[in-house]
Amino acid sequence: MIYGASGSLGTNAVQLAKYFGAEVTGVCSTSNLDMVKSLGTDHVIDYTKEDFSAREERYDIIYDTVGKFPKLKYSKILAPKGTYVTIAKLDSKESMENLIFIKELIEAGEIKAVIDRCYPLEQMVGAHRYVDAGHKRGNVVITVD
């Protein structure tokens, strides 16, 4: 399960999980359901309409891409020997091998960037405001002439 499946980390996590053959459930808002489905998720949950922690399903891995998934909620749906990963606790040091692997997947077309909007460098403040509003889909790109 990927909580925040429509954001920059989530869109990539969905594609990586599918690449490795996982059955993926994406959690996002109503406006992002179709986009998250298009990335290959097997199941999509609209968190604005359903309390996903009340579901019967149990997940082997839960990846919280926004760092806001309360322990009370994830502990209810995590399988007994499952793993919970949150961006709030990730070590930012990535191994060079992992980065090269991801680069190769991108070059092979296995992972595609999801770009919500592009802003010129001069509108950096507006880009930050948009991202800080918390409703972007995928990535926001800053262009430099």
Secondary structure, 3 states (H helix, E strand, C coil): CEECCCEHHHHHHHHHHHHCCCCCEEEECHHHHHHHHHCCCCEEEECCCCCHHHCCCCEEEEEECCCCCCHHHHHHHEEEEEEEEEHHHCCCCCCHHHHHHHHHHHHCCCCCCCEEEEEEHHHHHHHHHHHHCCCCCEEEEEECC
